[in-house]
Amino acid sequence: MITMIAFYVFAAILVASATLVVSARNPVHSVLFLILAFFNAAGLFLLNGAEFLAMILVIVYVGAVAVLFLFVVMMLDVNFVELREGVQRYAPIGATVGLVLFVELLMVIGGWRFAPAMSTLRASPTQANVQNTAALGDVLYTHNVLLFQLAGLVLLVAMIGAIVLTLRDRSVSRRQVIARQVARSAALSLEMVPMALNAGTPATSFRRPLPAPVAHEAPVAHHGEEH
């Protein structure tokens, strides 16, 4: 009884938070609702005995992915008002796609409940002496290792694409020139200032950066001058 109540509570909060993710006007609030959805999904995993997936969902998605989303949304100067100007124009297309998905979900749920031979299509249960983590590792790294590697490759391509799209060359930013740092000498980086005892150092004695050394020219002798 307690398990059923916990399931419905987690499921209701998960559906509500997922709805608020796509309907919230503030993108920061959307990311916070996404974090709430991840926590409730982890609770559902715990109820089903998949404790490893629950911890991975909290550690990886909440601790890294969602926080990264939050930093990106807060740091990038994105005009969300301009992005939402075309929402009303594409609202009928979005409503049609949502209706099709809803009908497909109804067909899946109806087939699962009323099909007589549906119970034979379920996956075989895990053996009693095999832990959840070991069973998941056997499925991922033994039977589906190629698909697992392809999924990692897709994520790598997506990461590179995001970096290329957001990389901007700013001329005002300072860049480190290694050759110039290595070629620096003591004359270009240090300045000897004479200081009297108990007199202190005036602020005008320090100049940064130091001026370039001026080459001393030999005095030119003029006619009629005595040497």
PEDAPE-V591053 format. One line per field, one symbol per residue. psi: psi as a letter, one per 30 degrees, with the letter a starting at -180 (. if undefined). burial: 1 if it has 16 or more other C-alpha atoms within 10 Angstrom, else 0. Layout:
psi=???
burial=???
//
This chain:
psi=eeeeeeeeeeeeeeeeeeefeffkekfeeeeeeeeeeeeeeeeeeefggieeeeeeeeeeeefeeeeeeeeeefekikjfeefgegeeegeeeeeeeeeeeeeeeeeeeeeeefkegffffllklklegkleeeeeeeeefeeheeeeeeeeeeeeeeeeeeeeefkkjkffkkkkjeeeeefkleffflkjkkklkgflklfffkkklklkkkkkkkkkklkfkk.
burial=00000010011011001101100000110111111111111111111001111110110011000110110000000000000000000000000000000000000000000000000000000000000100010000000000000000000000000000000000000000000000000000000000000000000000000000000000000000000
//
